[in-house]
Amino acid sequence: MSMDSVERFLTALDPEHREAVSAKPHEEQQRLADAWERELADDTELDTLDELSPSAAEAEAARRVLGLETG
């Protein structure tokens, strides 16, 4: 059973942000998930990170889509 892009995006978020995004309308969740998918596909730095840790690359892309600072 595969997860859709919204589920995958929510999984990539930390619990606090996952809860906040889950509270948004489905259309907004889909828009964010689509942006997340584009970020994963377009950023070459994430490609390298994806080879080392796919979940870390997904989490980094999720932070970028939400405009969060990465420490």
Sequence and secondary structure as in RCSB ss.txt:
>XXXX:A:sequence
MSMDSVERFLTALDPEHREAVSAKPHEEQQRLADAWERELADDTELDTLDELSPSAAEAEAARRVLGLETG
>XXXX:A:secstr
    HHHHHHHHS HHHHHHHHTS HHHHHHHHHHHHHHHHH HHHHHHHHH HHHHHHHHHHHHHT    
